[in-house]
Amino acid sequence: MFTKEDKGLLLTEVQILCPDHTGELDNDFAIQEVNRSILSVKNNKATGCDSIPHEAWKTLVTADKEAASLTKLFNP
């Protein structure tokens, strides 16, 4: 079990190893990023909470027009 001193030590190590990148989280996704992430998923795996098979996402990404639509969907 951790003590208060251990918790402070762990937070200090995390802050040193992982600098603050929260500003990068506000950037929009690029079409290339959406394509790369969807195409990197392996086939014949369990679906996510949306119950859409990975093969269906890959089919949507193959057409450039659809990739642009998906990117607009993922960006705020």
mmJSON file of the N, C-alpha and C atoms, coordinates in Angstrom:
{"data_MODEL":{"atom_site":{
"group_PDB":["ATOM","ATOM","ATOM","ATOM","ATOM","ATOM","ATOM","ATOM","ATOM","ATOM","ATOM","ATOM","ATOM","ATOM","ATOM","ATOM","ATOM","ATOM","ATOM","ATOM","ATOM","ATOM","ATOM","ATOM","ATOM","ATOM","ATOM","ATOM","ATOM","ATOM","ATOM","ATOM","ATOM","ATOM","ATOM","ATOM","ATOM","ATOM","ATOM","ATOM","ATOM","ATOM","ATOM","ATOM","ATOM","ATOM","ATOM","ATOM","ATOM","ATOM","ATOM","ATOM","ATOM","ATOM","ATOM","ATOM","ATOM","ATOM","ATOM","ATOM","ATOM","ATOM","ATOM","ATOM","ATOM","ATOM","ATOM","ATOM","ATOM","ATOM","ATOM","ATOM","ATOM","ATOM","ATOM","ATOM","ATOM","ATOM","ATOM","ATOM","ATOM","ATOM","ATOM","ATOM","ATOM","ATOM","ATOM","ATOM","ATOM","ATOM","ATOM","ATOM","ATOM","ATOM","ATOM","ATOM","ATOM","ATOM","ATOM","ATOM","ATOM","ATOM","ATOM","ATOM","ATOM","ATOM","ATOM","ATOM","ATOM","ATOM","ATOM","ATOM","ATOM","ATOM","ATOM","ATOM","ATOM","ATOM","ATOM","ATOM","ATOM","ATOM","ATOM","ATOM","ATOM","ATOM","ATOM","ATOM","ATOM","ATOM","ATOM","ATOM","ATOM","ATOM","ATOM","ATOM","ATOM","ATOM","ATOM","ATOM","ATOM","ATOM","ATOM","ATOM","ATOM","ATOM","ATOM","ATOM","ATOM","ATOM","ATOM","ATOM","ATOM","ATOM","ATOM","ATOM","ATOM","ATOM","ATOM","ATOM","ATOM","ATOM","ATOM","ATOM","ATOM","ATOM","ATOM","ATOM","ATOM","ATOM","ATOM","ATOM","ATOM","ATOM","ATOM","ATOM","ATOM","ATOM","ATOM","ATOM","ATOM","ATOM","ATOM","ATOM","ATOM","ATOM","ATOM","ATOM","ATOM","ATOM","ATOM","ATOM","ATOM","ATOM","ATOM","ATOM","ATOM","ATOM","ATOM","ATOM","ATOM","ATOM","ATOM","ATOM","ATOM","ATOM","ATOM","ATOM","ATOM","ATOM","ATOM","ATOM","ATOM","ATOM","ATOM","ATOM","ATOM","ATOM","ATOM","ATOM","ATOM","ATOM","ATOM","ATOM","ATOM","ATOM","ATOM","ATOM"],
"id":[1,2,3,4,5,6,7,8,9,10,11,12,13,14,15,16,17,18,19,20,21,22,23,24,25,26,27,28,29,30,31,32,33,34,35,36,37,38,39,40,41,42,43,44,45,46,47,48,49,50,51,52,53,54,55,56,57,58,59,60,61,62,63,64,65,66,67,68,69,70,71,72,73,74,75,76,77,78,79,80,81,82,83,84,85,86,87,88,89,90,91,92,93,94,95,96,97,98,99,100,101,102,103,104,105,106,107,108,109,110,111,112,113,114,115,116,117,118,119,120,121,122,123,124,125,126,127,128,129,130,131,132,133,134,135,136,137,138,139,140,141,142,143,144,145,146,147,148,149,150,151,152,153,154,155,156,157,158,159,160,161,162,163,164,165,166,167,168,169,170,171,172,173,174,175,176,177,178,179,180,181,182,183,184,185,186,187,188,189,190,191,192,193,194,195,196,197,198,199,200,201,202,203,204,205,206,207,208,209,210,211,212,213,214,215,216,217,218,219,220,221,222,223,224,225,226,227,228],
"type_symbol":["N","C","C","N","C","C","N","C","C","N","C","C","N","C","C","N","C","C","N","C","C","N","C","C","N","C","C","N","C","C","N","C","C","N","C","C","N","C","C","N","C","C","N","C","C","N","C","C","N","C","C","N","C","C","N","C","C","N","C","C","N","C","C","N","C","C","N","C","C","N","C","C","N","C","C","N","C","C","N","C","C","N","C","C","N","C","C","N","C","C","N","C","C","N","C","C","N","C","C","N","C","C","N","C","C","N","C","C","N","C","C","N","C","C","N","C","C","N","C","C","N","C","C","N","C","C","N","C","C","N","C","C","N","C","C","N","C","C","N","C","C","N","C","C","N","C","C","N","C","C","N","C","C","N","C","C","N","C","C","N","C","C","N","C","C","N","C","C","N","C","C","N","C","C","N","C","C","N","C","C","N","C","C","N","C","C","N","C","C","N","C","C","N","C","C","N","C","C","N","C","C","N","C","C","N","C","C","N","C","C","N","C","C","N","C","C","N","C","C","N","C","C","N","C","C","N","C","C"],
"label_atom_id":["N","CA","C","N","CA","C","N","CA","C","N","CA","C","N","CA","C","N","CA","C","N","CA","C","N","CA","C","N","CA","C","N","CA","C","N","CA","C","N","CA","C","N","CA","C","N","CA","C","N","CA","C","N","CA","C","N","CA","C","N","CA","C","N","CA","C","N","CA","C","N","CA","C","N","CA","C","N","CA","C","N","CA","C","N","CA","C","N","CA","C","N","CA","C","N","CA","C","N","CA","C","N","CA","C","N","CA","C","N","CA","C","N","CA","C","N","CA","C","N","CA","C","N","CA","C","N","CA","C","N","CA","C","N","CA","C","N","CA","C","N","CA","C","N","CA","C","N","CA","C","N","CA","C","N","CA","C","N","CA","C","N","CA","C","N","CA","C","N","CA","C","N","CA","C","N","CA","C","N","CA","C","N","CA","C","N","CA","C","N","CA","C","N","CA","C","N","CA","C","N","CA","C","N","CA","C","N","CA","C","N","CA","C","N","CA","C","N","CA","C","N","CA","C","N","CA","C","N","CA","C","N","CA","C","N","CA","C","N","CA","C","N","CA","C","N","CA","C","N","CA","C","N","CA","C","N","CA","C","N","CA","C","N","CA","C"],
"label_alt_id":[null,null,null,null,null,null,null,null,null,null,null,null,null,null,null,null,null,null,null,null,null,null,null,null,null,null,null,null,null,null,null,null,null,null,null,null,null,null,null,null,null,null,null,null,null,null,null,null,null,null,null,null,null,null,null,null,null,null,null,null,null,null,null,null,null,null,null,null,null,null,null,null,null,null,null,null,null,null,null,null,null,null,null,null,null,null,null,null,null,null,null,null,null,null,null,null,null,null,null,null,null,null,null,null,null,null,null,null,null,null,null,null,null,null,null,null,null,null,null,null,null,null,null,null,null,null,null,null,null,null,null,null,null,null,null,null,null,null,null,null,null,null,null,null,null,null,null,null,null,null,null,null,null,null,null,null,null,null,null,null,null,null,null,null,null,null,null,null,null,null,null,null,null,null,null,null,null,null,null,null,null,null,null,null,null,null,null,null,null,null,null,null,null,null,null,null,null,null,null,null,null,null,null,null,null,null,null,null,null,null,null,null,null,null,null,null,null,null,null,null,null,null,null,null,null,null,null,null],
"label_comp_id":["MET","MET","MET","PHE","PHE","PHE","THR","THR","THR","LYS","LYS","LYS","GLU","GLU","GLU","ASP","ASP","ASP","LYS","LYS","LYS","GLY","GLY","GLY","LEU","LEU","LEU","LEU","LEU","LEU","LEU","LEU","LEU","THR","THR","THR","GLU","GLU","GLU","VAL","VAL","VAL","GLN","GLN","GLN","ILE","ILE","ILE","LEU","LEU","LEU","CYS","CYS","CYS","PRO","PRO","PRO","ASP","ASP","ASP","HIS","HIS","HIS","THR","THR","THR","GLY","GLY","GLY","GLU","GLU","GLU","LEU","LEU","LEU","ASP","ASP","ASP","ASN","ASN","ASN","ASP","ASP","ASP","PHE","PHE","PHE","ALA","ALA","ALA","ILE","ILE","ILE","GLN","GLN","GLN","GLU","GLU","GLU","VAL","VAL","VAL","ASN","ASN","ASN","ARG","ARG","ARG","SER","SER","SER","ILE","ILE","ILE","LEU","LEU","LEU","SER","SER","SER","VAL","VAL","VAL","LYS","LYS","LYS","ASN","ASN","ASN","ASN","ASN","ASN","LYS","LYS","LYS","ALA","ALA","ALA","THR","THR","THR","GLY","GLY","GLY","CYS","CYS","CYS","ASP","ASP","ASP","SER","SER","SER","ILE","ILE","ILE","PRO","PRO","PRO","HIS","HIS","HIS","GLU","GLU","GLU","ALA","ALA","ALA","TRP","TRP","TRP","LYS","LYS","LYS","THR","THR","THR","LEU","LEU","LEU","VAL","VAL","VAL","THR","THR","THR","ALA","ALA","ALA","ASP","ASP","ASP","LYS","LYS","LYS","GLU","GLU","GLU","ALA","ALA","ALA","ALA","ALA","ALA","SER","SER","SER","LEU","LEU","LEU","THR","THR","THR","LYS","LYS","LYS","LEU","LEU","LEU","PHE","PHE","PHE","ASN","ASN","ASN","PRO","PRO","PRO"],
"label_asym_id":["A","A","A","A","A","A","A","A","A","A","A","A","A","A","A","A","A","A","A","A","A","A","A","A","A","A","A","A","A","A","A","A","A","A","A","A","A","A","A","A","A","A","A","A","A","A","A","A","A","A","A","A","A","A","A","A","A","A","A","A","A","A","A","A","A","A","A","A","A","A","A","A","A","A","A","A","A","A","A","A","A","A","A","A","A","A","A","A","A","A","A","A","A","A","A","A","A","A","A","A","A","A","A","A","A","A","A","A","A","A","A","A","A","A","A","A","A","A","A","A","A","A","A","A","A","A","A","A","A","A","A","A","A","A","A","A","A","A","A","A","A","A","A","A","A","A","A","A","A","A","A","A","A","A","A","A","A","A","A","A","A","A","A","A","A","A","A","A","A","A","A","A","A","A","A","A","A","A","A","A","A","A","A","A","A","A","A","A","A","A","A","A","A","A","A","A","A","A","A","A","A","A","A","A","A","A","A","A","A","A","A","A","A","A","A","A","A","A","A","A","A","A","A","A","A","A","A","A"],
"label_entity_id":["1","1","1","1","1","1","1","1","1","1","1","1","1","1","1","1","1","1","1","1","1","1","1","1","1","1","1","1","1","1","1","1","1","1","1","1","1","1","1","1","1","1","1","1","1","1","1","1","1","1","1","1","1","1","1","1","1","1","1","1","1","1","1","1","1","1","1","1","1","1","1","1","1","1","1","1","1","1","1","1","1","1","1","1","1","1","1","1","1","1","1","1","1","1","1","1","1","1","1","1","1","1","1","1","1","1","1","1","1","1","1","1","1","1","1","1","1","1","1","1","1","1","1","1","1","1","1","1","1","1","1","1","1","1","1","1","1","1","1","1","1","1","1","1","1","1","1","1","1","1","1","1","1","1","1","1","1","1","1","1","1","1","1","1","1","1","1","1","1","1","1","1","1","1","1","1","1","1","1","1","1","1","1","1","1","1","1","1","1","1","1","1","1","1","1","1","1","1","1","1","1","1","1","1","1","1","1","1","1","1","1","1","1","1","1","1","1","1","1","1","1","1","1","1","1","1","1","1"],
"label_seq_id":[1,1,1,2,2,2,3,3,3,4,4,4,5,5,5,6,6,6,7,7,7,8,8,8,9,9,9,10,10,10,11,11,11,12,12,12,13,13,13,14,14,14,15,15,15,16,16,16,17,17,17,18,18,18,19,19,19,20,20,20,21,21,21,22,22,22,23,23,23,24,24,24,25,25,25,26,26,26,27,27,27,28,28,28,29,29,29,30,30,30,31,31,31,32,32,32,33,33,33,34,34,34,35,35,35,36,36,36,37,37,37,38,38,38,39,39,39,40,40,40,41,41,41,42,42,42,43,43,43,44,44,44,45,45,45,46,46,46,47,47,47,48,48,48,49,49,49,50,50,50,51,51,51,52,52,52,53,53,53,54,54,54,55,55,55,56,56,56,57,57,57,58,58,58,59,59,59,60,60,60,61,61,61,62,62,62,63,63,63,64,64,64,65,65,65,66,66,66,67,67,67,68,68,68,69,69,69,70,70,70,71,71,71,72,72,72,73,73,73,74,74,74,75,75,75,76,76,76],
"pdbx_PDB_ins_code":[null,null,null,null,null,null,null,null,null,null,null,null,null,null,null,null,null,null,null,null,null,null,null,null,null,null,null,null,null,null,null,null,null,null,null,null,null,null,null,null,null,null,null,null,null,null,null,null,null,null,null,null,null,null,null,null,null,null,null,null,null,null,null,null,null,null,null,null,null,null,null,null,null,null,null,null,null,null,null,null,null,null,null,null,null,null,null,null,null,null,null,null,null,null,null,null,null,null,null,null,null,null,null,null,null,null,null,null,null,null,null,null,null,null,null,null,null,null,null,null,null,null,null,null,null,null,null,null,null,null,null,null,null,null,null,null,null,null,null,null,null,null,null,null,null,null,null,null,null,null,null,null,null,null,null,null,null,null,null,null,null,null,null,null,null,null,null,null,null,null,null,null,null,null,null,null,null,null,null,null,null,null,null,null,null,null,null,null,null,null,null,null,null,null,null,null,null,null,null,null,null,null,null,null,null,null,null,null,null,null,null,null,null,null,null,null,null,null,null,null,null,null,null,null,null,null,null,null],
"Cartn_x":[0.84,0.0,0.885,0.482,1.258,0.964,1.962,1.777,1.73,1.455,1.413,2.765,3.846,5.178,5.437,4.995,5.165,4.396,3.185,2.359,3.035,3.584,4.285,5.498,6.214,7.391,6.989,5.936,5.489,5.027,4.304,3.855,5.031,6.044,7.215,7.922,8.056,8.701,7.905,6.601,5.758,5.89,5.915,6.037,7.375,8.421,9.745,9.787,9.249,9.32,8.336,7.211,6.161,5.864,6.531,6.242,4.812,4.341,2.961,2.76,1.909,1.6,0.121,-0.537,-1.975,-2.333,-1.452,-1.723,-1.887,-1.195,-1.288,-2.627,-3.335,-4.607,-5.708,-5.504,-6.495,-6.397,-5.356,-5.182,-6.188,-6.611,-7.519,-6.754,-7.492,-6.908,-6.721,-5.632,-5.405,-5.974,-6.298,-6.839,-5.848,-4.562,-3.546,-3.543,-3.738,-3.772,-4.963,-6.112,-7.308,-7.096,-6.577,-6.309,-5.345,-4.235,-3.204,-3.734,-4.482,-4.962,-6.01,-6.909,-7.942,-7.343,-6.433,-5.841,-4.872,-4.386,-3.453,-4.148,-5.471,-6.215,-6.275,-6.067,-6.078,-7.502,-7.654,-8.955,-9.313,-10.589,-11.114,-10.882,-10.989,-10.886,-12.244,-12.408,-13.676,-13.966,-15.244,-15.639,-15.574,-15.583,-15.597,-17.012,-17.199,-18.52,-19.532,-19.06,-19.984,-20.483,-19.939,-20.315,-20.1,-19.223,-18.904,-17.613,-17.64,-16.424,-15.314,-14.083,-12.927,-12.882,-13.344,-13.358,-14.265,-15.354,-16.251,-15.561,-14.838,-14.099,-13.054,-12.367,-11.341,-11.952,-13.141,-13.822,-14.152,-14.579,-14.897,-13.669,-12.53,-11.313,-10.696,-10.993,-10.335,-10.672,-11.862,-12.228,-11.814,-11.132,-10.624,-11.764,-12.88,-14.017,-14.524,-14.569,-15.047,-14.064,-12.76,-11.763,-11.918,-12.211,-12.42,-13.654,-14.709,-15.933,-15.688,-14.938,-14.631,-13.78,-12.845,-12.011,-12.855,-13.803,-14.704,-15.541,-15.923,-16.697,-15.884,-14.613,-13.774,-13.295,-13.199,-12.772,-13.955,-13.704,-14.837,-15.361],
"Cartn_y":[-1.181,0.0,1.243,2.252,3.477,4.406,5.131,6.176,7.516,8.572,9.905,10.281,9.856,10.172,9.469,8.216,7.482,8.143,8.571,9.205,10.461,11.277,12.483,12.155,11.103,10.683,10.208,9.407,8.916,10.054,11.006,12.13,12.944,13.108,13.863,13.134,11.811,11.051,11.12,11.049,11.13,12.495,13.528,14.874,15.067,14.429,14.549,13.756,12.539,11.68,12.083,12.653,12.995,14.49,15.302,16.738,17.027,18.177,18.556,18.778,17.95,18.058,18.335,18.919,19.109,20.078,20.972,21.888,21.164,20.026,19.245,18.529,18.355,17.648,18.473,19.756,20.637,20.677,20.078,20.09,19.159,19.524,18.675,17.489,16.418,15.266,15.58,15.102,15.215,13.972,14.097,12.964,11.799,12.084,11.036,10.29,11.002,10.351,9.407,9.842,9.0,7.762,7.941,6.798,5.816,6.333,5.47,4.689,5.337,4.651,3.593,3.885,2.902,1.735,2.014,0.936,0.068,0.557,-0.234,-1.265,-1.191,-2.141,-3.483,-4.563,-5.9,-6.359,-7.164,-7.737,-8.88,-9.243,-10.377,-10.243,-9.039,-8.789,-8.351,-8.364,-7.967,-6.498,-6.19,-4.807,-3.999,-2.702,-1.82,-1.61,-0.598,-0.34,0.101,0.51,0.911,-0.278,-1.457,-2.709,-2.653,-1.774,-1.682,-2.47,-3.476,-4.258,-3.394,-3.789,-3.038,-3.035,-4.099,-4.177,-3.103,-2.764,-1.709,-0.351,-0.08,1.189,1.27,0.156,0.143,0.376,-0.159,0.057,1.53,2.189,3.614,4.466,4.061,4.862,4.726,3.656,3.438,4.511,5.09,6.181,7.506,8.345,9.612,10.501,10.475,11.291,10.878,9.562,9.061,9.375,9.327,9.647,11.089,11.975,13.368,13.525,12.776,12.84,12.309,11.204,10.655,11.623,12.293,13.26,14.394,14.867,15.917,15.418,14.152,13.57,13.526,13.168,13.023,14.363,15.381,16.694,17.451,18.259,19.011,20.101],
"Cartn_z":[0.0,0.0,0.0,-0.738,-0.842,0.324,0.712,1.72,1.009,1.747,1.145,0.553,1.208,0.694,-0.636,-0.765,-2.016,-3.149,-2.872,-3.896,-4.429,-3.554,-3.985,-4.83,-4.453,-5.204,-6.599,-6.691,-7.991,-8.89,-8.349,-9.163,-9.663,-8.833,-9.253,-10.401,-10.315,-11.379,-12.674,-12.577,-13.77,-14.412,-13.62,-14.172,-14.859,-14.363,-14.973,-16.286,-16.276,-17.45,-18.54,-18.164,-19.119,-19.036,-19.823,-19.779,-20.219,-19.868,-20.153,-21.653,-22.267,-23.692,-23.903,-22.916,-23.038,-24.156,-24.528,-25.626,-26.949,-27.11,-28.34,-28.462,-27.348,-27.382,-28.037,-28.184,-28.791,-30.313,-30.878,-32.33,-32.999,-34.202,-34.962,-35.551,-35.84,-36.503,-37.981,-38.551,-39.993,-40.669,-41.949,-42.702,-42.673,-42.765,-42.755,-41.423,-40.319,-39.011,-38.885,-39.377,-39.323,-40.178,-41.391,-42.277,-41.624,-41.115,-40.54,-39.342,-38.475,-37.276,-37.605,-38.527,-38.877,-39.648,-40.57,-41.366,-40.563,-39.417,-38.604,-37.728,-37.606,-36.786,-37.511,-36.768,-37.369,-37.65,-38.692,-39.046,-38.103,-38.116,-37.35,-35.85,-35.336,-33.897,-33.385,-32.08,-31.472,-31.768,-31.929,-32.199,-30.912,-31.06,-29.908,-29.415,-28.59,-28.018,-29.075,-30.254,-31.314,-32.138,-31.923,-32.612,-34.119,-34.571,-35.998,-36.236,-37.117,-37.378,-37.97,-37.673,-38.18,-39.696,-40.298,-41.755,-42.358,-41.671,-42.164,-42.109,-41.034,-40.941,-42.057,-42.302,-43.352,-44.727,-44.954,-46.228,-46.408,-45.355,-45.436,-45.725,-45.202,-45.346,-46.726,-47.451,-48.738,-49.765,-49.69,-50.602,-49.965,-50.709,-50.162,-49.673,-50.355,-49.959,-48.583,-48.34,-47.054,-45.931,-46.22,-45.202,-44.746,-45.669,-45.303,-44.433,-44.737,-43.933,-42.526,-42.423,-41.103,-40.288,-40.934,-40.222,-39.685,-40.455,-39.973,-38.805,-38.827,-37.744,-36.444,-36.529,-35.342,-34.787,-35.608,-35.135,-34.549,-33.515,-32.908,-33.801],
"occupancy":[1.0,1.0,1.0,1.0,1.0,1.0,1.0,1.0,1.0,1.0,1.0,1.0,1.0,1.0,1.0,1.0,1.0,1.0,1.0,1.0,1.0,1.0,1.0,1.0,1.0,1.0,1.0,1.0,1.0,1.0,1.0,1.0,1.0,1.0,1.0,1.0,1.0,1.0,1.0,1.0,1.0,1.0,1.0,1.0,1.0,1.0,1.0,1.0,1.0,1.0,1.0,1.0,1.0,1.0,1.0,1.0,1.0,1.0,1.0,1.0,1.0,1.0,1.0,1.0,1.0,1.0,1.0,1.0,1.0,1.0,1.0,1.0,1.0,1.0,1.0,1.0,1.0,1.0,1.0,1.0,1.0,1.0,1.0,1.0,1.0,1.0,1.0,1.0,1.0,1.0,1.0,1.0,1.0,1.0,1.0,1.0,1.0,1.0,1.0,1.0,1.0,1.0,1.0,1.0,1.0,1.0,1.0,1.0,1.0,1.0,1.0,1.0,1.0,1.0,1.0,1.0,1.0,1.0,1.0,1.0,1.0,1.0,1.0,1.0,1.0,1.0,1.0,1.0,1.0,1.0,1.0,1.0,1.0,1.0,1.0,1.0,1.0,1.0,1.0,1.0,1.0,1.0,1.0,1.0,1.0,1.0,1.0,1.0,1.0,1.0,1.0,1.0,1.0,1.0,1.0,1.0,1.0,1.0,1.0,1.0,1.0,1.0,1.0,1.0,1.0,1.0,1.0,1.0,1.0,1.0,1.0,1.0,1.0,1.0,1.0,1.0,1.0,1.0,1.0,1.0,1.0,1.0,1.0,1.0,1.0,1.0,1.0,1.0,1.0,1.0,1.0,1.0,1.0,1.0,1.0,1.0,1.0,1.0,1.0,1.0,1.0,1.0,1.0,1.0,1.0,1.0,1.0,1.0,1.0,1.0,1.0,1.0,1.0,1.0,1.0,1.0,1.0,1.0,1.0,1.0,1.0,1.0,1.0,1.0,1.0,1.0,1.0,1.0],
"B_iso_or_equiv":[0.0,0.0,0.0,0.0,0.0,0.0,0.0,0.0,0.0,0.0,0.0,0.0,0.0,0.0,0.0,0.0,0.0,0.0,0.0,0.0,0.0,0.0,0.0,0.0,0.0,0.0,0.0,0.0,0.0,0.0,0.0,0.0,0.0,0.0,0.0,0.0,0.0,0.0,0.0,0.0,0.0,0.0,0.0,0.0,0.0,0.0,0.0,0.0,0.0,0.0,0.0,0.0,0.0,0.0,0.0,0.0,0.0,0.0,0.0,0.0,0.0,0.0,0.0,0.0,0.0,0.0,0.0,0.0,0.0,0.0,0.0,0.0,0.0,0.0,0.0,0.0,0.0,0.0,0.0,0.0,0.0,0.0,0.0,0.0,0.0,0.0,0.0,0.0,0.0,0.0,0.0,0.0,0.0,0.0,0.0,0.0,0.0,0.0,0.0,0.0,0.0,0.0,0.0,0.0,0.0,0.0,0.0,0.0,0.0,0.0,0.0,0.0,0.0,0.0,0.0,0.0,0.0,0.0,0.0,0.0,0.0,0.0,0.0,0.0,0.0,0.0,0.0,0.0,0.0,0.0,0.0,0.0,0.0,0.0,0.0,0.0,0.0,0.0,0.0,0.0,0.0,0.0,0.0,0.0,0.0,0.0,0.0,0.0,0.0,0.0,0.0,0.0,0.0,0.0,0.0,0.0,0.0,0.0,0.0,0.0,0.0,0.0,0.0,0.0,0.0,0.0,0.0,0.0,0.0,0.0,0.0,0.0,0.0,0.0,0.0,0.0,0.0,0.0,0.0,0.0,0.0,0.0,0.0,0.0,0.0,0.0,0.0,0.0,0.0,0.0,0.0,0.0,0.0,0.0,0.0,0.0,0.0,0.0,0.0,0.0,0.0,0.0,0.0,0.0,0.0,0.0,0.0,0.0,0.0,0.0,0.0,0.0,0.0,0.0,0.0,0.0,0.0,0.0,0.0,0.0,0.0,0.0,0.0,0.0,0.0,0.0,0.0,0.0],
"pdbx_formal_charge":[null,null,null,null,null,null,null,null,null,null,null,null,null,null,null,null,null,null,null,null,null,null,null,null,null,null,null,null,null,null,null,null,null,null,null,null,null,null,null,null,null,null,null,null,null,null,null,null,null,null,null,null,null,null,null,null,null,null,null,null,null,null,null,null,null,null,null,null,null,null,null,null,null,null,null,null,null,null,null,null,null,null,null,null,null,null,null,null,null,null,null,null,null,null,null,null,null,null,null,null,null,null,null,null,null,null,null,null,null,null,null,null,null,null,null,null,null,null,null,null,null,null,null,null,null,null,null,null,null,null,null,null,null,null,null,null,null,null,null,null,null,null,null,null,null,null,null,null,null,null,null,null,null,null,null,null,null,null,null,null,null,null,null,null,null,null,null,null,null,null,null,null,null,null,null,null,null,null,null,null,null,null,null,null,null,null,null,null,null,null,null,null,null,null,null,null,null,null,null,null,null,null,null,null,null,null,null,null,null,null,null,null,null,null,null,null,null,null,null,null,null,null,null,null,null,null,null,null],
"auth_seq_id":[1,1,1,2,2,2,3,3,3,4,4,4,5,5,5,6,6,6,7,7,7,8,8,8,9,9,9,10,10,10,11,11,11,12,12,12,13,13,13,14,14,14,15,15,15,16,16,16,17,17,17,18,18,18,19,19,19,20,20,20,21,21,21,22,22,22,23,23,23,24,24,24,25,25,25,26,26,26,27,27,27,28,28,28,29,29,29,30,30,30,31,31,31,32,32,32,33,33,33,34,34,34,35,35,35,36,36,36,37,37,37,38,38,38,39,39,39,40,40,40,41,41,41,42,42,42,43,43,43,44,44,44,45,45,45,46,46,46,47,47,47,48,48,48,49,49,49,50,50,50,51,51,51,52,52,52,53,53,53,54,54,54,55,55,55,56,56,56,57,57,57,58,58,58,59,59,59,60,60,60,61,61,61,62,62,62,63,63,63,64,64,64,65,65,65,66,66,66,67,67,67,68,68,68,69,69,69,70,70,70,71,71,71,72,72,72,73,73,73,74,74,74,75,75,75,76,76,76],
"auth_comp_id":["MET","MET","MET","PHE","PHE","PHE","THR","THR","THR","LYS","LYS","LYS","GLU","GLU","GLU","ASP","ASP","ASP","LYS","LYS","LYS","GLY","GLY","GLY","LEU","LEU","LEU","LEU","LEU","LEU","LEU","LEU","LEU","THR","THR","THR","GLU","GLU","GLU","VAL","VAL","VAL","GLN","GLN","GLN","ILE","ILE","ILE","LEU","LEU","LEU","CYS","CYS","CYS","PRO","PRO","PRO","ASP","ASP","ASP","HIS","HIS","HIS","THR","THR","THR","GLY","GLY","GLY","GLU","GLU","GLU","LEU","LEU","LEU","ASP","ASP","ASP","ASN","ASN","ASN","ASP","ASP","ASP","PHE","PHE","PHE","ALA","ALA","ALA","ILE","ILE","ILE","GLN","GLN","GLN","GLU","GLU","GLU","VAL","VAL","VAL","ASN","ASN","ASN","ARG","ARG","ARG","SER","SER","SER","ILE","ILE","ILE","LEU","LEU","LEU","SER","SER","SER","VAL","VAL","VAL","LYS","LYS","LYS","ASN","ASN","ASN","ASN","ASN","ASN","LYS","LYS","LYS","ALA","ALA","ALA","THR","THR","THR","GLY","GLY","GLY","CYS","CYS","CYS","ASP","ASP","ASP","SER","SER","SER","ILE","ILE","ILE","PRO","PRO","PRO","HIS","HIS","HIS","GLU","GLU","GLU","ALA","ALA","ALA","TRP","TRP","TRP","LYS","LYS","LYS","THR","THR","THR","LEU","LEU","LEU","VAL","VAL","VAL","THR","THR","THR","ALA","ALA","ALA","ASP","ASP","ASP","LYS","LYS","LYS","GLU","GLU","GLU","ALA","ALA","ALA","ALA","ALA","ALA","SER","SER","SER","LEU","LEU","LEU","THR","THR","THR","LYS","LYS","LYS","LEU","LEU","LEU","PHE","PHE","PHE","ASN","ASN","ASN","PRO","PRO","PRO"],
"auth_asym_id":["A","A","A","A","A","A","A","A","A","A","A","A","A","A","A","A","A","A","A","A","A","A","A","A","A","A","A","A","A","A","A","A","A","A","A","A","A","A","A","A","A","A","A","A","A","A","A","A","A","A","A","A","A","A","A","A","A","A","A","A","A","A","A","A","A","A","A","A","A","A","A","A","A","A","A","A","A","A","A","A","A","A","A","A","A","A","A","A","A","A","A","A","A","A","A","A","A","A","A","A","A","A","A","A","A","A","A","A","A","A","A","A","A","A","A","A","A","A","A","A","A","A","A","A","A","A","A","A","A","A","A","A","A","A","A","A","A","A","A","A","A","A","A","A","A","A","A","A","A","A","A","A","A","A","A","A","A","A","A","A","A","A","A","A","A","A","A","A","A","A","A","A","A","A","A","A","A","A","A","A","A","A","A","A","A","A","A","A","A","A","A","A","A","A","A","A","A","A","A","A","A","A","A","A","A","A","A","A","A","A","A","A","A","A","A","A","A","A","A","A","A","A","A","A","A","A","A","A"],
"auth_atom_id":["N","CA","C","N","CA","C","N","CA","C","N","CA","C","N","CA","C","N","CA","C","N","CA","C","N","CA","C","N","CA","C","N","CA","C","N","CA","C","N","CA","C","N","CA","C","N","CA","C","N","CA","C","N","CA","C","N","CA","C","N","CA","C","N","CA","C","N","CA","C","N","CA","C","N","CA","C","N","CA","C","N","CA","C","N","CA","C","N","CA","C","N","CA","C","N","CA","C","N","CA","C","N","CA","C","N","CA","C","N","CA","C","N","CA","C","N","CA","C","N","CA","C","N","CA","C","N","CA","C","N","CA","C","N","CA","C","N","CA","C","N","CA","C","N","CA","C","N","CA","C","N","CA","C","N","CA","C","N","CA","C","N","CA","C","N","CA","C","N","CA","C","N","CA","C","N","CA","C","N","CA","C","N","CA","C","N","CA","C","N","CA","C","N","CA","C","N","CA","C","N","CA","C","N","CA","C","N","CA","C","N","CA","C","N","CA","C","N","CA","C","N","CA","C","N","CA","C","N","CA","C","N","CA","C","N","CA","C","N","CA","C","N","CA","C","N","CA","C","N","CA","C","N","CA","C","N","CA","C","N","CA","C","N","CA","C"],
"pdbx_PDB_model_num":[1,1,1,1,1,1,1,1,1,1,1,1,1,1,1,1,1,1,1,1,1,1,1,1,1,1,1,1,1,1,1,1,1,1,1,1,1,1,1,1,1,1,1,1,1,1,1,1,1,1,1,1,1,1,1,1,1,1,1,1,1,1,1,1,1,1,1,1,1,1,1,1,1,1,1,1,1,1,1,1,1,1,1,1,1,1,1,1,1,1,1,1,1,1,1,1,1,1,1,1,1,1,1,1,1,1,1,1,1,1,1,1,1,1,1,1,1,1,1,1,1,1,1,1,1,1,1,1,1,1,1,1,1,1,1,1,1,1,1,1,1,1,1,1,1,1,1,1,1,1,1,1,1,1,1,1,1,1,1,1,1,1,1,1,1,1,1,1,1,1,1,1,1,1,1,1,1,1,1,1,1,1,1,1,1,1,1,1,1,1,1,1,1,1,1,1,1,1,1,1,1,1,1,1,1,1,1,1,1,1,1,1,1,1,1,1,1,1,1,1,1,1,1,1,1,1,1,1]
}}}
